[in-house]
Amino acid sequence: MSARILVVEDDDGIRMALRLALEDEGYDVLEAPSAEAGLLTLETETADAMLVDLMLGGMDGYTFIRRVRANHDAPIIVLSARADTPDIVDALEAGADDYVTKPFDLSVLRARIKVLLRRAPQSTLVRLERRPQRVVLDSARDLVLNLESATLTSKDGPLHPTATEIRLLTELASPPGTVHSRQELLEKVWDRGYLGDERIVDVHVRRLRTKIEVDPARPLLVATVRGMGYRLDVR
């Protein structure tokens, strides 16, 4: 079955061009001319990935992403003419997985979509064979990363990280205590051919901390190693 992609874009010409290009790649495409229409679509349809414009009439893309993230973990790629760092960071903080600035190259966009849809690349499967199937992140809270099922649970029940956050945590756990540079994480989590920049790693680490740290402002599990990168310290 082909992957289904929801395109939330209020420019009719861009939305049509995206639909045609994605259908040529074999994807099933859902269209929404507004954030409100996109939310209504998701009430009755499922999407494996979403392309979302930020500057929409009515509800903006930031609000749409935050609303979607409450119930969906499908990858979200932001499409925006706003290339300023604060706008990009705000979109990622809202819950987006990636961003592409307009005007964009369709071949680059297609590559980004394929990366985010690739839940378990072969390289990851090979690495998992050499790892324990469970990593206890915090024994006091029964916080456990299950590498085989790609789930995160605690004594209070399952947590709900996005697929990208699970991949990021999996890389940090290989093995715990190892310092991973931002570039290394960028290549392994977003794929070796990823053309983005290292800011996306920092934003996703901050988001991950809000889900696994007792106090995200004073992280104990995902430590920043100044000038080097990040390290997972299990407890």
N, CA, C and O of each residue as an XYZ file, in Angstrom:
940
protein
N       0.840     -1.191      0.000
C       0.000      0.000      0.000
C       0.879      1.246      0.000
O       1.845      1.332      0.758
N       0.538      2.209     -0.856
C       1.344      3.420     -0.943
C       1.105      4.313      0.271
O       0.025      4.310      0.862
N       2.141      5.078      0.631
C       2.018      6.000      1.757
C       1.069      7.131      1.382
O       0.991      7.539      0.224
N       0.351      7.627      2.383
C      -0.607      8.710      2.173
C      -0.045      9.995      2.779
O       0.393     10.013      3.929
N      -0.065     11.065      1.991
C       0.495     12.341      2.423
C      -0.587     13.420      2.392
O      -1.279     13.595      1.389
N      -0.716     14.130      3.495
C      -1.646     15.260      3.572
C      -0.882     16.541      3.245
O       0.139     16.837      3.866
N      -1.378     17.289      2.279
C      -0.777     18.564      1.891
C      -1.689     19.692      2.362
O      -2.816     19.826      1.884
N      -1.202     20.499      3.298
C      -1.965     21.641      3.807
C      -1.328     22.904      3.244
O      -0.291     23.355      3.730
N      -1.943     23.463      2.233
C      -1.371     24.591      1.486
C      -2.526     25.407      0.906
O      -3.399     24.854      0.237
N      -2.538     26.735      1.160
C      -3.653     27.550      0.685
C      -3.448     28.110     -0.718
O      -4.375     28.683     -1.289
N      -2.257     27.956     -1.283
C      -2.016     28.379     -2.659
C      -2.429     27.227     -3.584
O      -1.806     26.165     -3.582
N      -3.474     27.448     -4.363
C      -4.008     26.366     -5.201
C      -2.973     25.830     -6.179
O      -2.902     24.623     -6.411
N      -2.165     26.729     -6.758
C      -1.174     26.293     -7.733
C      -0.102     25.424     -7.115
O       0.268     24.392     -7.675
N       0.404     25.841     -5.949
C       1.441     25.051     -5.272
C       0.869     23.716     -4.823
O       1.517     22.678     -4.960
N      -0.353     23.744     -4.284
C      -0.960     22.508     -3.803
C      -1.157     21.509     -4.948
O      -0.908     20.315     -4.782
N      -1.602     21.997     -6.100
C      -1.797     21.113     -7.244
C      -0.460     20.557     -7.733
O      -0.354     19.374     -8.058
N       0.562     21.419     -7.782
C       1.885     20.958     -8.236
C       2.424     19.886     -7.298
O       3.005     18.898     -7.746
N       2.232     20.080     -5.999
C       2.684     19.075     -5.031
C       1.923     17.771     -5.208
O       2.510     16.689     -5.176
N       0.614     17.881     -5.393
C      -0.175     16.656     -5.563
C       0.293     15.869     -6.779
O       0.484     14.656     -6.694
N       0.480     16.547     -7.910
C       0.899     15.864     -9.126
C       2.282     15.236     -8.964
O       2.508     14.100     -9.380
N       3.214     15.992     -8.349
C       4.570     15.474     -8.165
C       4.577     14.267     -7.236
O       5.285     13.293     -7.492
N       3.799     14.321     -6.163
C       3.769     13.216     -5.210
C       3.060     11.999     -5.786
O       3.467     10.863     -5.545
N       2.008     12.237     -6.540
C       1.315     11.109     -7.178
C       2.210     10.433     -8.201
O       2.131      9.219     -8.392
N       3.068     11.213     -8.863
C       4.028     10.619     -9.795
C       5.006      9.698     -9.071
O       5.529      8.753     -9.662
N       5.252      9.979     -7.777
C       6.139      9.145     -6.964
C       5.409      7.940     -6.376
O       6.020      7.108     -5.705
N       4.097      7.844     -6.628
C       3.331      6.700     -6.140
C       2.620      6.923     -4.815
O       2.067      5.981     -4.247
N       2.626      8.167     -4.308
C       1.962      8.449     -3.043
C       0.476      8.708     -3.257
O       0.056      9.171     -4.317
N      -0.296      8.406     -2.242
C      -1.705      8.782     -2.186
C      -1.757     10.147     -1.511
O      -1.207     10.313     -0.422
N      -2.404     11.125     -2.133
C      -2.346     12.505     -1.653
C      -3.718     12.983     -1.200
O      -4.714     12.834     -1.908
N      -3.746     13.572      0.016
C      -4.919     14.267      0.523
C      -4.612     15.757      0.489
O      -3.505     16.166      0.841
N      -5.571     16.574      0.074
C      -5.355     18.018     -0.018
C      -6.228     18.759      0.977
O      -7.374     18.381      1.223
N      -5.669     19.829      1.549
C      -6.428     20.706      2.431
C      -6.008     22.144      2.141
O      -4.821     22.458      2.231
N      -6.948     23.030      1.794
C      -6.603     24.414      1.477
C      -6.445     25.304      2.707
O      -6.127     26.487      2.584
N      -6.666     24.738      3.889
C      -6.527     25.513      5.126
C      -6.197     24.576      6.273
O      -6.367     23.361      6.166
N      -5.720     25.157      7.383
C      -5.439     24.346      8.562
C      -6.709     23.716      9.098
O      -6.710     22.558      9.515
N      -7.794     24.485      9.087
C      -9.066     23.964      9.575
C      -9.514     22.758      8.754
O      -9.990     21.765      9.304
N      -9.355     22.853      7.424
C      -9.734     21.732      6.559
C      -8.824     20.533      6.805
O      -9.262     19.385      6.727
N      -7.547     20.812      7.103
C      -6.625     19.719      7.398
C      -7.011     18.968      8.650
O      -6.949     17.739      8.682
N      -7.416     19.699      9.696
C      -7.842     19.049     10.941
C      -9.098     18.220     10.718
O      -9.225     17.124     11.263
N     -10.019     18.733      9.927
C     -11.235     17.971      9.624
C     -10.894     16.699      8.852
O     -11.477     15.643      9.100
N      -9.963     16.800      7.929
C      -9.543     15.624      7.152
C      -8.989     14.548      8.061
O      -9.281     13.367      7.876
N      -8.188     14.944      9.046
C      -7.564     13.973      9.943
C      -8.551     13.327     10.910
O      -8.219     12.338     11.564
N      -9.753     13.874     11.005
C     -10.775     13.245     11.839
C     -11.323     11.982     11.199
O     -11.822     11.096     11.894
N     -11.232     11.895      9.871
C     -11.789     10.733      9.171
C     -10.770      9.968      8.338
O     -11.034      8.845      7.908
N      -9.596     10.576      8.107
C      -8.568      9.953      7.278
C      -7.263      9.846      8.054
O      -7.044     10.582      9.017
N      -6.405      8.934      7.637
C      -5.081      8.812      8.234
C      -4.048      9.306      7.230
O      -4.235      9.194      6.019
N      -2.955      9.855      7.757
C      -1.865     10.334      6.912
C      -0.557      9.778      7.442
O      -0.325      9.764      8.651
N       0.304      9.318      6.533
C       1.611      8.798      6.921
C       2.641      9.915      7.043
O       3.674      9.741      7.690
N       2.366     11.056      6.427
C       3.226     12.228      6.516
C       2.415     13.442      6.115
O       1.383     13.318      5.456
N       2.877     14.614      6.511
C       2.159     15.860      6.198
C       3.134     16.918      5.710
O       4.252     17.034      6.211
N       2.692     17.684      4.727
C       3.405     18.868      4.247
C       2.542     20.061      4.627
O       1.381     20.138      4.225
N       3.094     20.990      5.394
C       2.288     22.072      5.963
C       2.920     23.429      5.694
O       4.074     23.668      6.050
N       2.154     24.317      5.061
C       2.581     25.700      4.902
C       2.375     26.422      6.226
O       1.411     26.141      6.938
N       3.261     27.342      6.563
C       3.132     28.060      7.833
C       2.149     29.219      7.762
O       1.340     29.406      8.670
N       2.216     29.996      6.688
C       1.417     31.211      6.587
C       0.115     30.908      5.858
O      -0.016     31.145      4.657
N      -0.841     30.380      6.611
C      -2.148     30.039      6.074
C      -3.163     31.085      6.494
O      -3.005     31.733      7.529
N      -4.204     31.249      5.693
C      -5.293     32.121      6.105
C      -6.057     31.471      7.246
O      -6.205     30.249      7.262
N      -6.547     32.257      8.206
C      -7.208     31.664      9.365
C      -6.181     31.102     10.318
O      -5.216     31.787     10.660
N      -6.367     29.861     10.757
C      -5.405     29.206     11.643
C      -4.072     29.052     10.923
O      -4.030     28.585      9.785
N      -2.971     29.446     11.588
C      -1.676     29.341     10.931
C      -1.091     27.935     11.081
O      -1.618     27.090     11.805
N       0.014     27.719     10.372
C       0.624     26.395     10.378
C       1.177     25.985     11.724
O       1.161     24.801     12.061
N       1.670     26.940     12.507
C       2.195     26.622     13.839
C       1.097     26.006     14.712
O       1.307     24.983     15.363
N      -0.065     26.643     14.713
C      -1.180     26.153     15.535
C      -1.648     24.798     15.038
O      -1.951     23.909     15.833
N      -1.705     24.641     13.711
C      -2.100     23.352     13.145
C      -1.170     22.240     13.623
O      -1.628     21.171     14.027
N       0.125     22.493     13.575
C       1.091     21.471     13.975
C       0.922     21.110     15.437
O       0.933     19.930     15.787
N       0.764     22.121     16.310
C       0.573     21.835     17.733
C      -0.699     21.029     17.970
O      -0.711     20.116     18.796
N      -1.760     21.359     17.254
C      -3.023     20.616     17.413
C      -2.850     19.175     16.943
O      -3.331     18.244     17.590
N      -2.171     18.996     15.829
C      -1.981     17.650     15.275
C      -1.124     16.798     16.207
O      -1.401     15.616     16.409
N      -0.084     17.405     16.771
C       0.856     16.655     17.599
C       0.214     16.085     18.866
O       0.774     15.181     19.486
N      -0.950     16.602     19.253
C      -1.632     16.074     20.436
C      -2.143     14.657     20.198
O      -2.355     13.903     21.148
N      -2.343     14.290     18.914
C      -2.933     12.980     18.619
C      -2.214     12.186     17.538
O      -2.513     11.009     17.340
N      -1.278     12.802     16.840
C      -0.642     12.128     15.706
C       0.876     12.249     15.791
O       1.397     13.295     16.178
N       1.592     11.170     15.424
C       3.051     11.225     15.421
C       3.627     11.107     14.017
O       4.832     10.904     13.861
N       2.779     11.232     12.982
C       3.263     11.154     11.600
C       4.244     12.287     11.335
O       4.069     13.385     11.864
N       5.264     12.046     10.534
C       6.240     13.096     10.224
C       5.591     14.316      9.574
O       4.700     14.180      8.736
N       6.040     15.497      9.964
C       5.532     16.754      9.411
C       6.699     17.545      8.829
O       7.688     17.805      9.514
N       6.574     17.922      7.564
C       7.552     18.782      6.911
C       6.907     20.135      6.682
O       5.842     20.223      6.071
N       7.539     21.180      7.161
C       7.048     22.539      6.976
C       7.518     23.067      5.625
O       8.678     22.901      5.246
N       6.600     23.703      4.909
C       6.926     24.393      3.664
C       6.690     25.874      3.912
O       5.571     26.272      4.233
N       7.714     26.690      3.770
C       7.529     28.109      4.076
C       8.510     28.978      3.327
O       9.654     28.594      3.080
N       8.028     30.186      2.962
C       8.906     31.175      2.353
C       9.706     31.909      3.410
O      10.617     32.670      3.082
N       9.376     31.688      4.687
C      10.065     32.363      5.789
C      11.265     31.526      6.206
O      11.122     30.483      6.845
N      12.444     31.997      5.837
C      13.670     31.229      6.082
C      14.452     31.736      7.284
O      15.564     31.273      7.538
N      13.879     32.694      8.035
C      14.579     33.221      9.199
C      14.685     32.157     10.282
O      13.772     31.351     10.461
N      15.795     32.158     11.001
C      16.029     31.151     12.030
C      14.909     31.077     13.068
O      14.483     29.968     13.389
N      14.399     32.203     13.618
C      13.329     32.096     14.617
C      12.090     31.391     14.088
O      11.460     30.627     14.820
N      11.722     31.633     12.819
C      10.550     30.983     12.243
C      10.761     29.482     12.117
O       9.859     28.690     12.392
N      11.947     29.106     11.702
C      12.260     27.684     11.558
C      12.239     26.989     12.915
O      11.656     25.915     13.066
N      12.877     27.613     13.896
C      12.925     27.033     15.233
C      11.524     26.934     15.824
O      11.186     25.924     16.441
N      10.702     27.970     15.644
C       9.335     27.938     16.165
C       8.535     26.788     15.558
O       7.752     26.138     16.250
N       8.735     26.540     14.267
C       8.015     25.447     13.612
C       8.461     24.097     14.158
O       7.635     23.215     14.391
N       9.758     23.935     14.359
C      10.267     22.675     14.901
C       9.833     22.491     16.346
O       9.499     21.381     16.761
N       9.836     23.581     17.119
C       9.392     23.506     18.505
C       7.910     23.147     18.571
O       7.483     22.467     19.504
N       7.128     23.591     17.603
C       5.701     23.269     17.586
C       5.462     21.789     17.349
O       4.408     21.262     17.706
N       6.452     21.104     16.737
C       6.308     19.670     16.526
C       6.649     19.181     15.134
O       6.502     17.994     14.840
N       7.107     20.090     14.262
C       7.506     19.663     12.920
C       8.785     18.835     12.990
O       9.585     18.988     13.913
N       8.969     17.957     12.005
C      10.165     17.120     11.951
C      11.230     17.705     11.039
O      12.418     17.431     11.211
N      10.813     18.508     10.072
C      11.761     19.015      9.090
C      11.146     20.259      8.444
O       9.971     20.557      8.659
N      11.929     20.970      7.667
C      11.428     22.150      6.981
C      12.099     22.274      5.624
O      13.246     21.868      5.436
N      11.357     22.844      4.686
C      11.873     23.135      3.350
C      11.421     24.545      3.012
O      10.232     24.849      3.098
N      12.343     25.401      2.633
C      11.980     26.783      2.327
C      11.576     26.927      0.862
O      12.115     26.260     -0.021
N      10.612     27.818      0.632
C      10.157     28.122     -0.722
C      11.026     29.229     -1.309
O      11.464     30.116     -0.576
N      11.284     29.195     -2.618
C      10.900     28.130     -3.546
C      11.775     26.900     -3.328
O      12.956     27.029     -3.005
N      11.210     25.723     -3.500
C      11.954     24.510     -3.195
C      12.118     23.648     -4.439
O      11.339     23.727     -5.389
N      13.147     22.831     -4.398
C      13.415     21.862     -5.458
C      12.617     20.605     -5.144
O      12.765     20.034     -4.063
N      11.777     20.169     -6.070
C      10.932     19.001     -5.814
C      11.751     17.747     -5.526
O      11.318     16.888     -4.758
N      12.924     17.636     -6.132
C      13.749     16.452     -5.887
C      14.242     16.430     -4.446
O      14.347     15.364     -3.841
N      14.548     17.620     -3.886
C      14.957     17.705     -2.492
C      13.789     17.349     -1.580
O      13.950     16.599     -0.618
N      12.618     17.888     -1.885
C      11.432     17.588     -1.078
C      11.123     16.096     -1.098
O      10.822     15.507     -0.060
N      11.196     15.488     -2.273
C      10.921     14.046     -2.363
C      11.919     13.256     -1.519
O      11.552     12.278     -0.868
N      13.173     13.682     -1.532
C      14.190     12.988     -0.733
C      13.895     13.121      0.758
O      14.042     12.157      1.509
N      13.477     14.318      1.191
C      13.156     14.522      2.609
C      11.991     13.638      3.033
O      12.008     13.058      4.119
N      10.983     13.536      2.176
C       9.818     12.708      2.489
C      10.229     11.251      2.642
O       9.794     10.575      3.574
N      11.056     10.771      1.742
C      11.487      9.373      1.804
C      12.265      9.093      3.085
O      12.112      8.032      3.689
N      13.093     10.041      3.497
C      13.864      9.867      4.727
C      12.932      9.739      5.920
O      13.101      8.840      6.744
N      11.947     10.628      6.023
C      11.071     10.625      7.185
C      10.104      9.442      7.184
O       9.652      9.015      8.247
N       9.787      8.917      6.023
C       8.905      7.751      5.958
C       9.649      6.452      6.226
O       9.042      5.410      6.473
N      10.962      6.531      6.172
C      11.758      5.314      6.354
C      11.883      5.035      7.842
O      12.833      5.484      8.483
N      10.925      4.293      8.394
C      10.850      4.068      9.840
C      12.041      3.256     10.366
O      12.573      3.557     11.435
N      12.458      2.230      9.619
C      13.538      1.369     10.104
C      14.472      1.035      8.959
O      14.374     -0.050      8.384
N      15.386      1.949      8.609
C      16.340      1.667      7.548
C      17.214      0.475      7.892
O      17.405      0.150      9.063
N      17.731     -0.163      6.882
C      18.521     -1.374      7.090
C      19.696     -1.131      8.017
O      20.042     -1.998      8.819
N      20.323      0.053      7.918
C      21.469      0.330      8.774
C      21.070      0.303     10.240
O      21.841     -0.148     11.087
N      19.853      0.790     10.549
C      19.384      0.772     11.929
C      19.129     -0.649     12.385
O      19.464     -1.009     13.513
N      18.535     -1.465     11.515
C      18.251     -2.845     11.891
C      19.540     -3.595     12.205
O      19.586     -4.393     13.141
N      20.580     -3.341     11.426
C      21.852     -3.999     11.694
C      22.391     -3.582     13.048
O      22.886     -4.419     13.803
N      22.300     -2.290     13.368
C      22.808     -1.833     14.652
C      22.005     -2.410     15.804
O      22.561     -2.699     16.863
N      20.694     -2.581     15.606
C      19.864     -3.097     16.690
C      20.237     -4.529     17.040
O      20.100     -4.934     18.194
N      20.706     -5.303     16.067
C      21.099     -6.680     16.346
C      22.244     -6.739     17.351
O      22.395     -7.746     18.043
N      23.044     -5.696     17.449
C      24.203     -5.687     18.335
C      23.879     -5.026     19.674
O      24.751     -4.938     20.538
N      22.648     -4.560     19.861
C      22.286     -3.855     21.073
C      21.347     -4.698     21.918
O      20.695     -5.609     21.407
N      21.276     -4.400     23.211
C      20.216     -4.999     24.015
C      18.876     -4.477     23.501
O      18.802     -3.382     22.946
N      17.817     -5.268     23.690
C      16.518     -4.885     23.172
C      15.848     -3.804     24.017
O      14.930     -3.127     23.551
N      16.309     -3.640     25.265
C      15.725     -2.630     26.144
C      16.844     -1.806     26.771
O      17.883     -2.336     27.163
N      16.611     -0.517     26.856
C      17.551      0.370     27.537
C      16.789      1.068     28.652
O      15.842      1.812     28.396
N      17.205      0.827     29.887
C      16.581      1.488     31.032
C      17.208      2.871     31.161
O      18.389      2.998     31.485
N      16.420      3.892     30.909
C      16.926      5.259     30.948
C      16.960      5.803     32.369
O      17.900      6.495     32.761
N      15.912      5.477     33.141
C      15.815      5.958     34.522
C      15.105      4.880     35.335
O      13.887      4.730     35.245
N      15.859      4.142     36.116
C      15.281      3.011     36.851
C      14.258      3.454     37.888
O      13.293      2.733     38.142
N      14.449      4.622     38.491
C      13.518      5.092     39.520
C      12.132      5.354     38.937
O      11.125      5.212     39.630
N      12.084      5.733     37.673
C      10.791      6.016     37.034
C      10.366      4.908     36.081
O       9.363      5.047     35.381
N      11.120      3.806     36.045
C      10.852      2.721     35.099
C      10.762      3.260     33.666
O       9.917      2.829     32.880
N      11.635      4.195     33.347
C      11.650      4.787     32.018
C      12.493      3.905     31.109
O      13.711      3.819     31.266
N      11.838      3.255     30.163
C      12.496      2.230     29.353
C      12.270      2.501     27.866
O      11.145      2.741     27.426
N      13.360      2.456     27.106
C      13.295      2.516     25.650
C      13.366      1.095     25.118
O      14.360      0.400     25.326
N      12.316      0.663     24.433
C      12.289     -0.668     23.821
C      12.702     -0.513     22.363
O      11.946      0.022     21.552
N      13.896     -0.979     22.034
C      14.440     -0.769     20.694
C      13.715     -1.601     19.642
O      13.597     -1.190     18.488
N      13.228     -2.774     20.048
C      12.581     -3.649     19.077
C      11.233     -3.093     18.633
O      10.907     -3.118     17.446
N      10.452     -2.592     19.586
C       9.118     -2.081     19.254
C       9.104     -0.571     19.040
O       8.072      0.001     18.687
N      10.258      0.077     19.256
C      10.370      1.534     19.093
C       9.343      2.258     19.951
O       8.618      3.128     19.468
N       9.287      1.888     21.244
C       8.360      2.513     22.179
C       9.112      2.994     23.408
O      10.222      2.549     23.699
N       8.479      3.912     24.118
C       9.057      4.488     25.327
C       7.989      4.439     26.410
O       6.894      4.973     26.234
N       8.309      3.799     27.533
C       7.334      3.643     28.599
C       7.936      4.054     29.936
O       9.155      4.060     30.113
N       7.059      4.396     30.871
C       7.462      4.704     32.239
C       6.467      4.050     33.183
O       5.503      3.425     32.739
N       6.694      4.190     34.475
C       5.780      3.576     35.438
C       4.392      4.201     35.378
O       3.422      3.621     35.864
N       4.302      5.386     34.779
C       3.002      6.038     34.625
C       2.307      5.658     33.332
O       1.195      6.111     33.063
N       2.965      4.819     32.523
C       2.357      4.392     31.272
C       3.210      4.752     30.071
O       4.326      5.248     30.230
N       2.697      4.508     28.865
C       3.474      4.808     27.657
C       3.605      6.306     27.422
O       2.679      7.077     27.674
N       4.788      6.702     26.927
C       4.994      8.065     26.477
C       4.784      8.090     24.964
O       4.687      7.040     24.329
N       4.717      9.267     24.402
C       4.360      9.348     22.984
C       5.320     10.246     22.205
O       4.911     11.280     21.677
N       6.582      9.860     22.133
C       7.515     10.600     21.282
C       7.193     10.367     19.819
O       6.591      9.354     19.460
N       7.593     11.304     18.979
C       7.410     11.125     17.543
C       8.417     10.094     17.030
O       9.345      9.706     17.741
N       8.218      9.660     15.790
C       9.135      8.693     15.197
C      10.551      9.260     15.127
O      11.521      8.536     15.351
N      10.671     10.537     14.821
C      11.999     11.160     14.768
C      12.641     11.168     16.145
O      13.837     10.901     16.266
N      11.873     11.468     17.183
C      12.416     11.482     18.544
C      12.858     10.093     18.982
O      13.857      9.955     19.688
N      12.122      9.063     18.569
C      12.536      7.689     18.872
C      13.858      7.374     18.182
O      14.743      6.770     18.789
N      14.000      7.772     16.937
C      15.259      7.512     16.221
C      16.414      8.263     16.872
O      17.523      7.740     16.984
N      16.143      9.493     17.300
C      17.175     10.287     17.965
C      17.597      9.628     19.272
O      18.791      9.519     19.551
N      16.637      9.190     20.071
C      16.945      8.539     21.339
C      17.667      7.219     21.118
O      18.556      6.859     21.889
N      17.292      6.498     20.075
C      17.949      5.228     19.749
C      19.425      5.455     19.418
O      20.288      4.692     19.853
N      19.708      6.500     18.654
C      21.108      6.796     18.323
C      21.883      7.203     19.570
O      23.028      6.788     19.744
N      21.280      8.002     20.433
C      21.962      8.420     21.655
C      22.242      7.232     22.566
O      23.173      7.264     23.371
N      21.432      6.185     22.435
C      21.593      4.995     23.276
C      22.548      3.981     22.671
O      22.549      2.822     23.086
N      23.355      4.380     21.708
C      24.210      3.402     21.023
C      25.709      3.698     21.129
O      26.309      4.224     20.192
N      26.313      3.357     22.280
C      25.648      3.000     23.545
C      25.524      4.228     24.443
O      26.079      5.283     24.134
N      24.793      4.091     25.561
C      24.727      5.209     26.515
C      26.126      5.604     26.975
O      27.015      4.761     27.090
N      26.307      6.898     27.237
C      27.600      7.388     27.692
C      28.509      7.833     26.569
O      29.572      8.401     26.823
N      28.110      7.584     25.319
C      28.918      7.985     24.160
C      28.519      9.389     23.714
O      27.332      9.704     23.634
N      29.496     10.220     23.429
C      29.205     11.562     22.928
C      28.955     11.487     21.425
O      29.768     10.945     20.676
N      27.833     12.033     20.999
C      27.481     12.064     19.576
C      27.474     13.512     19.109
O      26.799     14.355     19.702
N      28.212     13.799     18.063
C      28.222     15.159     17.533
C      26.895     15.454     16.839
O      26.164     14.540     16.455
N      26.598     16.730     16.686
C      25.373     17.119     15.983
C      25.389     16.616     14.549
O      24.367     16.148     14.047
N      26.528     16.706     13.885
C      26.609     16.252     12.502
C      26.380     14.750     12.409
O      25.719     14.278     11.484
N      26.921     14.001     13.356
C      26.719     12.548     13.370
C      25.242     12.220     13.539
O      24.712     11.358     12.838
N      24.575     12.902     14.468
C      23.150     12.663     14.679
C      22.340     13.072     13.462
O      21.381     12.394     13.091
N      22.722     14.176     12.845
C      22.027     14.638     11.652
C      22.085     13.583     10.557
O      21.082     13.302      9.901
N      23.259     13.003     10.363
C      23.427     12.011      9.304
C      22.712     10.704      9.613
O      22.157     10.077      8.711
N      22.716     10.283     10.882
C      22.145      8.982     11.221
C      20.637      9.023     11.435
O      19.933      8.080     11.074
N      20.141     10.105     12.017
C      18.707     10.191     12.300
C      17.938     10.681     11.082
O      16.857     10.175     10.780
N      18.498     11.669     10.381
C      17.812     12.228      9.217
C      18.340     11.655      7.913
O      17.917     12.082      6.839
N      19.251     10.700      7.986
C      19.781      9.966      6.834
C      21.059     10.612      6.318
O      21.243     11.827      6.397
N      21.935      9.768      5.789
C      23.263     10.213      5.381
C      23.204     11.274      4.294
O      24.098     12.115      4.206
N      22.167     11.248      3.464
C      22.075     12.219      2.387
C      21.283     13.458      2.734
O      20.933     14.237      1.848
N      20.991     13.657      4.024
C      20.176     14.795      4.432
C      20.887     16.118      4.140
O      22.094     16.240      4.351
N      20.132     17.105      3.655
C      20.736     18.358      3.231
C      20.417     19.516      4.179
O      20.629     20.676      3.826
N      19.918     19.219      5.361
C      19.561     20.266      6.306
C      20.754     20.730      7.116
O      21.899     20.470      6.747
N      20.487     21.436      8.249
C      21.578     21.938      9.056
C      21.412     21.482     10.498
O      20.406     20.868     10.856
N      22.402     21.786     11.315
C      22.471     21.216     12.657
C      21.467     21.809     13.637
O      21.263     21.243     14.710
N      20.838     22.924     13.304
C      19.847     23.507     14.216
C      18.712     22.541     14.498
O      18.145     22.545     15.591
N      18.377     21.716     13.517
C      17.255     20.797     13.690
C      17.542     19.785     14.795
O      16.619     19.333     15.473
N      18.814     19.427     14.982
C      19.181     18.494     16.049
C      18.926     19.122     17.410
O      18.339     18.484     18.284
N      19.355     20.355     17.599
C      19.178     21.032     18.881
C      17.705     21.156     19.256
O      17.337     20.953     20.413
N      16.874     21.485     18.293
C      15.454     21.660     18.582
C      14.817     20.331     18.973
O      14.008     20.280     19.898
N      15.174     19.264     18.279
C      14.592     17.958     18.603
C      15.104     17.434     19.948
O      14.375     16.745     20.662
N      16.333     17.752     20.290
C      16.817     17.381     21.622
C      16.006     18.105     22.692
O      15.635     17.506     23.701
N      15.728     19.387     22.478
C      14.914     20.119     23.452
C      13.526     19.509     23.578
O      13.004     19.380     24.685
N      12.932     19.137     22.470
C      11.608     18.510     22.509
C      11.660     17.168     23.219
O      10.775     16.847     24.011
N      12.693     16.385     22.938
C      12.835     15.082     23.581
C      12.976     15.237     25.089
O      12.410     14.453     25.851
N      13.719     16.233     25.517
C      13.905     16.460     26.956
C      12.581     16.756     27.662
O      12.399     16.369     28.817
N      11.659     17.435     26.985
C      10.383     17.735     27.637
C       9.590     16.461     27.921
O       8.666     16.468     28.735
N       9.951     15.375     27.253
C       9.207     14.130     27.430
C       9.893     13.133     28.355
O       9.231     12.274     28.936
N      11.224     13.237     28.499
C      11.907     12.211     29.299
C      12.592     12.754     30.542
O      12.946     11.981     31.432
N      12.787     14.063     30.624
C      13.478     14.627     31.786
C      12.477     15.021     32.878
O      11.364     15.451     32.575
N      12.870     14.877     34.135
C      12.055     15.377     35.237
C      11.976     16.893     35.165
O      10.904     17.470     35.346
N      13.101     17.537     34.902
C      13.161     18.987     34.733
C      13.925     19.266     33.437
O      15.156     19.240     33.434
N      13.211     19.535     32.332
C      13.887     19.759     31.050
C      14.904     20.891     31.087
O      15.854     20.901     30.304
N      14.708     21.851     32.000
C      15.661     22.971     32.089
C      16.968     22.548     32.737
O      17.991     23.211     32.566
N      16.941     21.442     33.484
C      18.148     20.892     34.110
C      18.249     19.413     33.756
O      18.044     18.549     34.608
N      18.566     19.124     32.489
C      18.544     17.735     32.016
C      19.597     16.862     32.678
O      20.747     17.266     32.848
N      19.182     15.658     33.046
C      20.092     14.676     33.630
C      20.323     13.489     32.702
O      21.333     12.795     32.818
N      19.395     13.255     31.786
C      19.507     12.100     30.892
C      20.232     12.453     29.593
O      21.203     11.793     29.223
N      19.769     13.476     28.916
C      20.426     13.895     27.675
C      21.265     15.127     27.991
O      20.756     16.242     28.107
N      22.560     14.891     28.126
C      23.480     15.953     28.540
C      24.094     16.634     27.321
O      24.402     15.985     26.321
N      24.266     17.944     27.419
C      24.996     18.694     26.403
C      26.474     18.681     26.747
O      26.859     19.073     27.849
N      27.298     18.237     25.821
C      28.744     18.246     26.004
C      29.276     19.424     25.202
O      29.370     19.360     23.977
N      29.617     20.483     25.889
C      29.958     21.736     25.232
C      31.052     21.550     24.172
O      32.109     20.973     24.430
N      30.761     22.053     22.995
C      31.707     22.007     21.899
C      31.791     20.660     21.197
O      32.539     20.512     20.230
N      31.021     19.660     21.679
C      31.115     18.321     21.098
C      29.765     17.788     20.613
O      29.662     17.316     19.481
N      28.731     17.857     21.455
C      27.446     17.318     21.053
C      26.601     16.912     22.237
O      26.474     17.656     23.210
N      26.019     15.713     22.150
C      25.111     15.245     23.196
C      25.490     13.835     23.668
O      26.081     13.050     22.927
N      25.129     13.538     24.937
C      25.430     12.240     25.512
C      24.226     11.780     26.346
O      23.621     12.566     27.075
N      23.895     10.490     26.222
C      22.809      9.924     27.018
C      23.401      9.308     28.284
O      24.235      8.405     28.207
N      22.968      9.796     29.453
C      23.402      9.279     30.744
C      22.242      8.561     31.411
O      21.329      9.204     31.928
N      22.268      7.252     31.404
C      21.197      6.498     32.033
C      21.374      6.548     33.546
O      22.477      6.762     34.049
N      20.243      6.344     34.279
C      20.267      6.469     35.729
C      19.641      5.217     36.373
O      19.565      5.125     37.598
